[in-house]
Amino acid sequence: MAAEPFLKRFATPIQTLMTLALYVELSVLGGIAAAPGLWVFGRVERAAAAWPSWSRLVALGTGGFLGYFTFTLCLVLVAGVFRRLTFAKSPLGTFPYYSGKGIQWASYNAIILLVRYACINWMRVTPFIVVFHRLMGMKIGRRVQINTAVIGDSNLIEIGDDTVIGGDVTLVAHSAERGSLVTARVKIGSNVTVGLMAMIMPGVEIGDGAVIAANAFLAKDTKVGPGEMWAGIPARNLAGR
Ligand SMILES: CC(C)(COP(=O)(O)OP(=O)(O)OC[C@H]1O[C@@H](n2cnc3c(N)ncnc32)[C@H](O)[C@@H]1OP(=O)(O)O)[C@@H](O)C(=O)NCCC(=O)NCCS
């Protein structure tokens, strides 16, 4: 039996098994990343063991948060190193959900989701989110600010210097279309402002100095020229109205 019909026929059991396998993989990654944070918490717990009750509780709470933040930074590194060792990436092209490339796409993005759901909101507008996406394969210039957790397919995305990705922007290089996943590179130039909650779809290119309005929807393959301002759903060049 050919590989893809087999994958499609047994899609649900295979997806279930793969999900369980992913939970194990992500648990190990999370476990490695959690160890230093647990060590930090343990140190605080021992140091405060003989303290009076309220100050001990405050010390334990502080130790818990310190341990958590230590975990978040370690998770970024562990996820990045793991993706480099395994050469994980979003593949380019058009392929069925139930295919080798579909599995490759899901496995890679699961690593991004692990970090997104565990901690990425604490890293918005910090250098740590930039480091994370660089480790996941994104090309990012200097002084870039990223204020969103909703990024997928990092290895297919490029961002130039001094660009701002606004709050809760959706930035992805894939779309699900009639049974297939379609991926295409996204290129955002330098000095670009992507407004609050805008959506950037696969194949989009934004020239240097452009502004994307808050809430704009840049449909797939949209090309925004340098210095242009686009707004709306779907987004249009404001100068061309
Ligand atoms: C698009 C934007 C830059 C326009 O600001 P501006 O240059 O000061 O221009 P104006 O406010 O005069 O608006 C120009 C036109 O665009 C329209 N417009 C403005 N924002 C819009 C939006 N988000 N969606 C649709 N149309 C919009 C205005 O209604 C106006 O239309 P009109 O000429 O028919 O009256 C601004 O509204 C915006 O969305 N900025 C995003 C900021 C942001 O989110 N930064 C990152 C997070 S802090």
The ligand as an ORCA input file, in Angstrom:
! r2SCAN-3c Opt
* xyz 0 1
  C      -2.772     52.563     10.002
  C      -2.288     53.673     10.930
  C      -0.759     53.694     10.966
  C      -2.825     54.973     10.374
  O      -2.442     56.039     11.197
  P      -2.264     57.536     10.591
  O      -1.143     57.532      9.617
  O      -2.182     58.450     11.751
  O      -3.555     57.772      9.699
  P      -5.065     58.104     10.114
  O      -5.369     57.730     11.535
  O      -5.319     59.496      9.680
  O      -5.879     57.087      9.156
  C      -5.745     57.162      7.760
  C      -6.894     56.387      7.166
  O      -6.729     54.996      7.474
  C      -7.870     54.494      8.190
  N      -7.381     53.572      9.199
  C      -6.580     53.845     10.249
  N      -6.313     52.748     10.950
  C      -6.991     51.750     10.351
  C      -7.115     50.385     10.635
  N      -6.485     49.809     11.670
  N      -7.839     49.635      9.800
  C      -8.479     50.197      8.741
  N      -8.395     51.500      8.421
  C      -7.667     52.260      9.225
  C      -8.519     55.729      8.802
  O      -9.870     55.517      9.024
  C      -8.252     56.783      7.743
  O      -9.194     56.605      6.700
  P      -9.863     57.916      5.998
  O      -8.713     58.586      5.304
  O     -10.861     57.307      5.054
  O     -10.442     58.723      7.086
  C      -2.783     53.454     12.399
  O      -4.199     53.639     12.477
  C      -2.482     52.068     12.897
  O      -3.258     51.111     12.752
  N      -1.272     51.911     13.491
  C      -0.839     50.670     14.033
  C      -0.107     50.953     15.329
  C       0.239     49.693     16.037
  O      -0.595     48.823     16.234
  N       1.536     49.558     16.413
  C       2.102     48.359     17.011
  C       1.580     48.041     18.365
  S       1.832     49.365     19.528
*
